[in-house]
Amino acid sequence: MARFVRWTALWAAAALLVGGCSSGSSSDDGKGGGRTSAAASPSSGSPGTTAALPSSLTTQRLAWGRCKATDDSPAPGNDWQCATLKVPLDWSKPQGETMGLALIRAEARGGKRIGSLLFNFGGPGAPGVSYLPSFGPTFAKLRERYDLVSWDPRGVGSSGGIRCRSDKEIQAAESVDTTPDTPAEEKAYLQDAVDFGEGCAKAAGKLMSHASTTDTARDMDLMRQVLGDSKMHYFGISYGTELGGVYAHLFPKRVARLVLDAVVDPSADMVGHAENQARGFQRALDDYLKSTGQDPAQGSQKIAALLKRIDSRPLPTSSGRKLTQTLALTGLTYPLYSRQSWPSLTSALNAAENGDGSELLSLADGYNGRDASGHYETTTHSQRVISCLDSKLRPTPAETKKRLARFEKISPVFGDFMGWDTAGWCHDWPVAGQWDTPPASAPGAAPILVVGNTGDPATPYEGARKMADELGKGVGVELTWKGEGHGAYGNGSDCVDTTVNAYLLNGTVPKDGKVCAS
């Protein structure tokens, strides 16, 4: 499991099977490349300029061509084109070394094209090049007037994707107890965190210090310019909302229309995020238990007791692997992203109660990106590199132990894991973090639509209002959906979809506080 979780994880897993392209391309169709606007200017973390970008970057032409298959994804259909964008490796030295970012697009179909609409699907670490094609039908209405564009952010997928461990090492690490009960288990847990960080540093090299959210926000602005747009149109989901908030903070005057869906609370630090997710997943679990006719408190205690038994004695599975407590909790979490997946949770829990961990293990493998051959995708590797470079906070084990009672009060099922995660996630990390909380104030920006879902497990609903407030008066505009699952757009609400489409396609800004009941 991980702290910032991907948008509609079951869809995200499907995306791994559908999309994909190489980090380069072989032909230039003359469309979309070479159109320039005001030069993007880098800075280290706040609005303003430090140095001008070289013309070799600002006037580069994107060689759009046929997308290729990757190790994790087959090639998408002919509607999709891929290219590589050059960006500075170190934004404080824009004249220096560069790296390539893999891009994908589907060109607008309508006659009144607005520009490019950039998508980030969360994580951090979600590979946009493989995800976007699988969501093509969801965004078909937006394609009438936008080129749909996404990319693998630096350190992700085909953009220097960071693999911190081999498949064999990842599977071996699944035996580490992530909620240690003894000094020996605690030592093993923290040593595993150290080993992971060292593996990331070895794999990433120089990129280890240049894969932050701020770096990616600056990449976005250069992307905007090279794509030929004078201002930014953007759709950010889950962690993508944090990225969108940072972009708006750095470039408020370049905001055109931004949608932030499944919103990360910008006022929360690492511990606050862990508390938010413990609260959000417990809330979703309560709703699931109610749907099955169970009392949430009693049902949660029953699940907590099951997890405790598995901690002492992992369950056998049909694959021959053992279902550990951590894998069981991961499998339990996965179906909470979508109400449509709740029946699979019922089946898996019933099987586990009867001594068979196969179904929960299958769900955990889906969340962890493990295929039938034992190969793991690396979204969580990139996620950890990016989030530990962002966050300054490094809670000690002693500090964590003092907080465990609070976490367990928030959630008897998820609290212990989320509490210990704060100690292990960035423990003894090889590079320092950059901020306590992400900057998102954007005075002078155009209105930004912030969408919150009251039943969201991974990014609890309260974060939407906090993001709207942080963006500033007249900038953050909140839209609420009384629904279930991670994210709102495309999840079954005509009200949400119509409101978002009107904003992106026509510039129609809804009243702040609008509520969609269905």
C-alpha positions in Angstrom: 0.0 0.0 0.0 1.0 3.6 -0.4 0.2 7.0 0.9 -1.1 8.8 -2.2 -3.3 6.3 -4.0 -4.2 6.1 -7.6 -7.5 7.2 -9.1 -10.0 4.4 -9.3 -7.4 1.7 -8.8 -9.4 -1.0 -10.5 -9.5 1.2 -13.7 -5.8 2.0 -13.2 -5.0 -1.7 -13.2 -7.0 -2.2 -16.4 -5.0 0.7 -17.9 -1.8 -1.2 -17.5 -3.2 -3.8 -19.8 -4.4 -1.5 -22.5 -2.2 1.6 -23.2 1.4 2.2 -23.9 4.0 3.8 -26.1 7.7 4.3 -26.4 9.5 7.3 -25.1 10.2 8.4 -28.7 8.7 8.4 -32.2 9.9 8.4 -35.7 7.9 10.8 -37.7 6.7 14.4 -37.6 3.2 15.1 -39.0 3.7 18.9 -38.6 0.8 19.2 -36.1 1.2 20.4 -32.6 4.9 20.9 -32.7 6.7 24.2 -33.1 3.9 26.4 -31.9 5.3 28.6 -29.2 4.1 31.2 -26.8 5.7 33.3 -24.0 8.8 31.5 -22.8 8.4 29.4 -19.6 10.7 30.5 -16.8 12.0 28.2 -14.1 12.4 28.8 -10.4 13.2 26.7 -7.4 9.9 26.8 -5.6 8.0 30.0 -5.8 6.6 32.3 -8.5 9.2 34.4 -10.4 12.1 33.7 -12.7 15.7 32.6 -12.1 16.9 32.0 -15.7 15.6 32.0 -19.2 15.2 28.7 -20.9 17.4 28.1 -24.0 15.6 28.2 -27.4 16.6 24.6 -28.0 13.9 23.7 -25.5 11.3 26.4 -26.1 11.2 26.0 -29.8 11.6 22.2 -30.0 9.2 20.4 -32.3 7.6 17.3 -31.1 8.0 14.3 -33.6 4.6 12.7 -33.1 4.4 9.2 -34.4 3.0 5.7 -33.8 3.1 4.6 -30.2 5.0 1.4 -29.4 4.5 -1.3 -26.8 6.3 -1.2 -23.5 7.3 -3.9 -21.0 4.1 -3.4 -19.1 1.6 -2.4 -21.9 0.8 -3.2 -25.5 0.6 -0.4 -28.1 -2.6 1.6 -28.2 -4.7 2.0 -31.3 -4.0 4.3 -34.3 -5.9 7.2 -32.6 -2.9 7.7 -30.4 0.4 9.3 -31.1 3.6 9.5 -29.0 6.6 11.8 -28.8 9.4 12.9 -26.5 9.7 16.3 -24.9 13.2 17.5 -23.7 13.2 19.2 -20.3 16.1 20.3 -18.0 17.2 17.6 -15.7 17.9 20.3 -13.1 15.5 23.3 -13.3 18.0 25.5 -11.5 20.4 24.9 -14.4 18.1 25.2 -17.5 21.0 25.5 -19.8 22.5 22.2 -18.6 21.8 18.5 -19.0 18.3 17.5 -20.4 16.2 14.4 -20.1 13.3 13.1 -22.2 9.6 12.9 -21.1 7.3 10.4 -22.9 4.1 12.0 -24.2 0.9 10.7 -25.7 -2.0 12.4 -27.4 -5.3 12.0 -29.3 -6.1 14.9 -31.4 -9.3 16.9 -31.1 -12.2 15.7 -33.3 -14.3 18.8 -33.4 -14.0 22.0 -35.4 -13.6 24.5 -32.6 -10.4 23.3 -30.9 -9.5 25.0 -27.6 -6.0 23.5 -27.2 -4.4 20.7 -25.3 -5.9 19.2 -22.2 -3.2 17.7 -20.0 -4.0 14.8 -17.6 -2.2 13.4 -14.6 -3.8 10.3 -13.1 -2.2 10.4 -9.7 0.2 8.3 -7.7 2.5 10.1 -7.7 3.9 7.7 -10.2 1.0 6.8 -12.5 2.2 6.5 -16.1 0.0 8.7 -18.2 1.2 7.2 -21.5 -0.3 3.8 -20.6 -3.3 5.1 -18.6 -4.8 7.7 -20.9 -5.8 5.4 -23.8 -7.8 3.2 -21.5 -9.7 6.2 -20.3 -10.4 7.5 -23.9 -14.1 6.6 -23.8 -14.5 8.4 -20.4 -13.1 11.6 -21.9 -14.6 11.4 -25.4 -16.8 14.5 -24.8 -13.7 16.5 -24.0 -12.0 15.3 -27.1 -14.5 17.2 -29.2 -12.6 20.4 -28.5 -9.3 19.3 -26.9 -6.3 17.3 -27.9 -6.1 14.8 -25.0 -2.5 14.7 -23.7 -0.8 12.9 -21.0 2.8 12.0 -20.1 5.0 9.8 -17.9 6.4 12.3 -15.3 10.1 12.3 -14.7 11.1 9.1 -12.9 8.0 7.3 -14.1 7.5 4.7 -16.9 9.2 5.7 -20.1 10.5 8.9 -18.6 13.5 7.5 -16.7 11.2 5.2 -14.7 12.9 4.2 -11.5 12.9 0.5 -10.4 14.3 0.2 -6.9 14.0 -3.6 -6.6 13.8 -6.6 -8.8 10.7 -8.7 -9.0 12.3 -11.3 -6.8 13.3 -8.7 -4.2 9.8 -7.2 -4.2 8.2 -10.6 -3.5 10.7 -11.4 -0.8 9.9 -8.0 0.9 6.2 -9.0 1.2 7.1 -11.1 4.2 8.3 -8.0 6.1 5.7 -7.1 8.8 4.7 -3.5 8.2 3.0 -3.3 11.6 5.8 -4.6 13.8 4.9 -6.1 17.2 8.4 -7.0 18.4 11.8 -5.3 18.4 13.0 -7.8 15.8 10.1 -7.1 13.5 10.6 -3.3 14.0 14.3 -3.7 13.1 13.5 -5.7 10.0 10.8 -3.2 8.9 13.1 -0.2 9.2 16.1 -2.0 7.6 13.8 -2.9 4.6 13.0 0.8 4.3 16.8 1.6 4.2 17.4 -1.0 1.6 14.6 0.3 -0.5 15.9 3.8 -0.4 19.4 2.7 -1.3 18.0 0.7 -4.3 16.2 3.8 -5.5 19.3 6.0 -5.2 21.4 3.4 -7.2 18.7 3.1 -9.9 17.9 6.8 -10.2 21.3 8.4 -10.1 21.1 12.2 -10.6 17.3 11.9 -11.1 16.9 11.0 -7.4 17.2 14.7 -6.5 15.2 16.1 -9.5 11.9 14.2 -9.5 9.9 16.4 -7.2 6.4 17.7 -7.8 7.8 21.2 -8.3 10.1 19.8 -11.1 7.1 18.2 -12.7 5.0 21.4 -12.5 7.8 23.2 -14.4 7.9 20.4 -16.9 4.2 21.0 -17.5 4.7 24.6 -18.2 7.3 23.9 -20.8 5.0 21.2 -22.2 2.2 23.8 -22.5 4.5 26.1 -24.4 5.8 23.5 -26.8 2.2 22.2 -27.4 1.4 25.8 -28.5 -1.0 26.9 -25.7 -0.7 30.3 -24.3 -2.4 29.1 -21.0 -2.8 25.8 -19.2 -5.8 23.4 -19.5 -5.4 20.6 -17.1 -7.3 17.6 -15.5 -5.6 16.3 -12.3 -6.8 13.3 -10.3 -5.8 12.3 -6.8 -2.1 13.2 -6.4 -2.6 15.1 -9.8 -4.6 17.6 -7.7 -1.6 18.4 -5.6 0.4 18.7 -8.8 -2.2 21.1 -10.2 -2.2 23.2 -7.1 1.6 23.5 -7.2 1.4 24.5 -10.9 -1.2 27.1 -10.1 0.9 28.5 -7.3 4.0 28.7 -9.5 2.2 30.1 -12.6 -1.1 31.7 -11.6 -1.3 33.9 -14.6 -1.0 30.9 -17.0 -4.0 29.1 -15.6 -6.9 28.8 -18.1 -9.2 25.9 -16.9 -8.0 23.4 -14.3 -10.1 20.6 -12.9 -8.9 19.0 -9.6 -10.8 15.7 -8.9 -10.3 13.5 -5.8 -8.4 16.2 -4.0 -5.3 15.8 -1.8 -5.5 18.1 1.3 -2.8 20.7 0.8 -2.8 21.6 4.4 -1.8 18.2 5.6 1.8 17.0 6.2 2.9 13.4 5.9 1.3 12.4 9.2 -1.8 14.4 8.3 -2.1 12.6 5.0 -1.8 9.2 6.7 -4.5 10.2 9.2 -6.7 11.4 6.4 -6.4 8.1 4.5 -7.0 6.0 7.6 -10.2 8.1 8.1 -11.2 7.8 4.5 -10.7 4.1 4.1 -12.5 3.4 7.4 -15.4 5.6 6.2 -15.6 3.6 2.9 -15.4 0.3 4.8 -18.2 1.5 7.1 -20.3 2.2 4.0 -19.5 -1.2 2.6 -20.4 -2.9 5.8 -23.7 -1.0 6.0 -24.5 -2.1 2.4 -24.2 -5.8 3.5 -26.5 -5.2 6.5 -23.7 -5.3 9.1 -23.1 -2.9 12.0 -19.9 -1.0 11.0 -18.3 -1.1 14.4 -18.9 -4.8 14.8 -17.9 -5.6 11.2 -14.7 -3.6 11.6 -13.8 -5.5 14.8 -14.4 -8.8 13.0 -12.1 -7.7 10.2 -9.5 -6.4 12.6 -9.6 -9.8 14.4 -9.1 -11.6 11.1 -6.1 -9.5 10.3 -4.6 -10.2 13.7 -5.0 -13.9 13.1 -3.3 -13.6 9.7 -0.5 -11.6 11.3 0.2 -14.6 13.6 -0.4 -17.3 11.0 -0.5 -16.3 7.3 -3.1 -18.0 5.2 -2.4 -20.6 2.5 -3.4 -19.7 -1.1 -3.9 -21.7 -4.3 -0.7 -20.2 -5.7 1.5 -21.6 -3.0 2.3 -18.1 -1.7 1.2 -17.1 1.8 -1.2 -14.3 2.5 0.5 -12.1 5.1 -1.3 -9.4 7.1 0.0 -6.7 4.9 -1.1 -8.4 1.7 -4.5 -9.1 3.3 -4.9 -5.4 4.2 -3.9 -4.4 0.7 -6.4 -6.8 -0.8 -9.1 -5.4 1.5 -8.3 -1.9 0.4 -8.4 -2.5 -3.3 -12.2 -3.0 -3.8 -13.0 0.1 -1.6 -12.0 2.3 -4.5 -15.2 1.4 -6.4 -18.7 0.5 -5.2 -19.0 -1.9 -8.1 -16.1 -4.0 -6.6 -17.7 -4.5 -3.2 -19.1 -7.9 -4.0 -15.5 -9.1 -4.7 -14.6 -7.9 -1.2 -17.4 -9.9 0.4 -16.3 -13.1 -1.4 -12.6 -12.6 -0.5 -13.4 -11.9 3.2 -15.7 -15.0 3.4 -12.9 -17.2 1.9 -10.3 -15.8 4.3 -12.6 -16.5 7.3 -12.7 -20.1 6.0 -8.9 -20.3 5.9 -8.3 -19.6 2.2 -6.3 -16.4 1.3 -6.4 -16.8 -2.4 -9.0 -14.2 -3.3 -7.5 -11.5 -1.0 -4.0 -12.3 -2.4 -5.4 -11.9 -6.0 -6.8 -8.5 -5.0 -3.5 -7.5 -3.4 -1.6 -8.5 -6.5 -4.0 -6.3 -8.6 -3.3 -3.3 -6.4 0.5 -4.0 -6.4 0.6 -4.4 -10.2 1.8 -8.0 -10.0 1.0 -10.1 -13.1 0.6 -13.9 -13.3 4.2 -14.4 -14.2 5.4 -12.6 -11.0 6.4 -9.3 -12.7 5.6 -6.1 -10.8 5.0 -2.7 -12.3 6.9 0.1 -10.5 4.4 2.8 -9.8 5.0 2.5 -6.1 8.7 2.9 -6.6 8.3 6.2 -8.4 5.7 7.2 -5.9 8.0 6.8 -3.0 10.9 8.6 -4.7 8.7 11.6 -5.6 6.8 11.9 -2.3 10.0 11.5 -0.1 11.7 14.2 -2.2 8.6 16.4 -1.6 8.1 15.9 2.1 10.6 17.2 4.7 9.0 15.2 7.5 10.8 12.1 8.8 8.9 10.7 11.8 11.0 8.6 14.1 9.8 5.2 15.4 9.5 6.6 18.9 7.3 9.5 17.6 5.2 7.0 15.6 4.6 4.8 18.6 3.2 7.8 20.5 0.7 8.4 17.6 -0.5 4.8 17.2 -3.3 5.0 19.7 -4.7 8.0 17.8 -4.4 6.2 14.5 -6.2 3.1 15.9 -8.9 5.3 17.3 -9.4 6.7 13.8 -9.6 3.2 12.3 -9.4 -0.1 14.0 -8.7 -1.7 10.6 -6.3 0.7 8.8 -4.9 2.8 11.7 -2.0 0.6 12.8 -0.7 0.2 9.2 -1.1 3.9 8.4 0.6 4.9 11.6 3.7 2.7 11.0 3.8 3.7 7.4 4.7 7.3 8.5 7.9 5.9 10.2 8.9 3.6 7.4 8.0 5.4 4.2 10.9 7.8 4.1 13.0 6.3 6.9 16.7 7.3 6.5 16.0 8.4 2.9 19.0 9.3 0.8 17.9 12.8 -0.1 16.2 15.6 1.9 12.6 16.6 1.3 11.6 20.1 0.1 8.4 21.2 2.0 6.2 20.6 5.0 3.0 20.9 2.9 2.6 21.6 -0.8 2.2 25.3 -1.8 -1.1 25.9 -3.5 -2.1 29.5 -3.1 -2.7 31.1 -6.5 -3.7 34.7 -6.2 -4.8 36.2 -9.6 -5.5 32.8 -11.2 -8.6 32.1 -13.2 -11.3 30.0 -11.4 -10.2 26.4 -10.7 -12.8 23.7 -10.3 -12.2 21.5 -7.3 -14.3 18.3 -7.1 -14.8 16.3 -3.9 -16.6 13.0 -3.4 -18.1 12.4 0.1 -17.4 8.7 -0.1 -13.8 8.9 -1.4 -11.6 6.5 0.6 -8.1 7.6 -0.6 -8.6 11.4 -0.7 -11.3 12.2 1.9 -13.9 14.7 0.9 -12.7 17.4 3.4 -9.6 18.0 1.3 -11.6 19.5 -1.5 -12.7 22.5 0.6 -9.2 22.9 2.0 -7.8 23.0 -1.5 -10.4 25.5 -2.6 -9.6 27.7 0.4 -5.8 27.4 -0.2 -6.1 28.4 -3.9 -7.7 31.6 -2.7 -10.9 33.6 -2.8 -12.4 33.7 -6.3 -10.0 31.0 -7.5 -11.0 27.7 -5.8 -14.5 26.7 -6.8 -15.8 23.6 -5.0 -18.2 21.0 -6.5 -19.4 18.2 -4.2 -20.7 14.7 -5.3 -22.5 12.6 -2.7 -21.1 9.4 -4.0 -18.7 6.4 -3.4 -15.3 5.5 -4.8 -12.2 7.4 -5.6 -12.9 10.4 -7.8 -16.1 11.8 -9.2 -15.9 12.5 -12.9 -16.8 9.4 -15.0 -18.0 7.5 -11.9 -21.7 7.6 -12.7 -22.9 11.1 -11.9 -24.5 13.0 -14.8 -24.5 16.1 -12.7 -20.7 16.0 -12.1 -19.9 15.1 -15.7 -22.2 17.8 -17.1 -20.8 20.5 -14.7 -17.1 19.6 -15.4 -17.8 19.4 -19.2 -19.4 22.8 -19.2 -16.5 24.3 -17.3 -13.8 22.8 -19.6 -15.6 23.1 -22.9 -17.5 26.4 -22.4 -15.8 28.1 -19.5 -18.9 28.0 -17.4 -17.9 28.3 -13.8 -20.5 26.8 -11.4 -21.4 28.4 -8.1 -18.9 27.6 -5.4 -20.4 24.9 -3.2 -22.6 23.3 -5.8 -23.8 19.8 -4.7 -24.5 16.9 -7.0 -26.7 14.3 -5.2 -26.5 11.7 -7.9 
